[in-house]
Amino acid sequence: MAVLRELGARLARERLGRNQTQAALAEEAGVSRATVQRLEAGHSTQLTNLVRVLRALDLPGLHEIVPEPVVRPLAELQRLERGRRLRRRASSPRRRGGQRPGGDDGPWTWEPGT
């Protein structure tokens, strides 16, 4: 929820910095004004709506937010030599004491400088 709230606040600041109304942004993005309101309030919405609003605001697309994985040449060569196919799923980490791996360090925050 903290991520959605921060994302919504950033979208609102970007829109206001451009002196654009929610209705104008919604029209440009091809979504309803209620969708823009939900996004800015930190509520959940469809991923396609988020992508449309990001594009309308000329903000980074998903290819910049989640870059293509880096191919490690040595690991790829080893995979090919062993005749293995590309991985299609990840293994489940073992849980200890019912906690998530890495624990919970409290509320989520953006990295410094972002």
RASULVEN-V648381 format. One record per pair of residues at least 12 apart in sequence whose ideal C-beta (glycine too) atoms are under 10 Angstrom apart, sorted by the first residue. I is the first residue (numbers start at 0). J is the second residue. D is the distance in whole Angstrom. If there is no record, write none. Layout:
i | j | d
I | J | D
I | J | D
//
This chain:
i | j | d
0 | 41 | 7
0 | 42 | 9
0 | 43 | 9
0 | 106 | 10
0 | 107 | 9
1 | 41 | 8
1 | 105 | 10
1 | 106 | 5
1 | 107 | 4
1 | 108 | 8
1 | 109 | 10
2 | 41 | 9
2 | 107 | 6
2 | 108 | 9
2 | 109 | 9
3 | 37 | 10
3 | 38 | 8
3 | 40 | 9
3 | 41 | 4
3 | 42 | 7
3 | 43 | 7
3 | 44 | 9
4 | 39 | 10
4 | 40 | 8
4 | 41 | 3
4 | 42 | 9
4 | 107 | 10
5 | 41 | 8
5 | 107 | 8
5 | 108 | 8
5 | 109 | 6
6 | 38 | 8
6 | 39 | 9
6 | 41 | 7
6 | 49 | 8
6 | 109 | 9
7 | 35 | 10
7 | 36 | 9
7 | 37 | 8
7 | 38 | 5
7 | 39 | 5
7 | 40 | 6
7 | 41 | 4
7 | 42 | 8
7 | 44 | 10
8 | 39 | 7
8 | 40 | 9
8 | 41 | 7
9 | 39 | 9
9 | 58 | 9
9 | 109 | 9
9 | 113 | 10
10 | 24 | 9
10 | 35 | 8
10 | 38 | 6
10 | 39 | 6
10 | 41 | 10
10 | 49 | 9
10 | 52 | 7
10 | 53 | 8
10 | 56 | 7
10 | 58 | 8
11 | 24 | 10
11 | 35 | 9
11 | 36 | 10
11 | 38 | 9
11 | 39 | 4
11 | 40 | 9
11 | 41 | 10
12 | 39 | 9
13 | 39 | 10
13 | 52 | 10
13 | 53 | 10
13 | 56 | 5
13 | 57 | 9
13 | 58 | 7
14 | 35 | 8
14 | 38 | 10
14 | 39 | 8
14 | 52 | 9
14 | 55 | 9
14 | 56 | 7
15 | 39 | 10
16 | 56 | 10
17 | 56 | 7
17 | 57 | 9
19 | 35 | 10
19 | 55 | 9
19 | 56 | 8
20 | 32 | 9
20 | 35 | 9
21 | 33 | 9
21 | 34 | 9
21 | 35 | 5
21 | 36 | 6
21 | 38 | 10
21 | 39 | 7
22 | 35 | 8
23 | 35 | 9
23 | 55 | 9
24 | 38 | 10
24 | 39 | 9
24 | 51 | 10
24 | 52 | 7
24 | 55 | 6
24 | 56 | 7
25 | 38 | 10
25 | 48 | 10
25 | 51 | 9
25 | 52 | 8
25 | 55 | 9
26 | 55 | 9
27 | 51 | 9
27 | 52 | 9
27 | 54 | 9
27 | 55 | 4
27 | 56 | 9
28 | 48 | 8
28 | 49 | 10
28 | 50 | 9
28 | 51 | 4
28 | 52 | 5
28 | 53 | 9
28 | 54 | 7
28 | 55 | 4
28 | 56 | 8
29 | 47 | 10
29 | 48 | 9
29 | 51 | 6
29 | 52 | 9
29 | 54 | 9
29 | 55 | 8
30 | 44 | 8
30 | 45 | 9
30 | 47 | 9
30 | 48 | 5
30 | 49 | 9
30 | 51 | 6
30 | 52 | 7
30 | 55 | 9
31 | 48 | 9
34 | 48 | 5
34 | 49 | 9
34 | 51 | 9
34 | 52 | 8
35 | 48 | 9
35 | 51 | 10
35 | 52 | 7
35 | 55 | 9
38 | 52 | 6
38 | 53 | 10
39 | 52 | 9
46 | 61 | 9
49 | 61 | 9
//
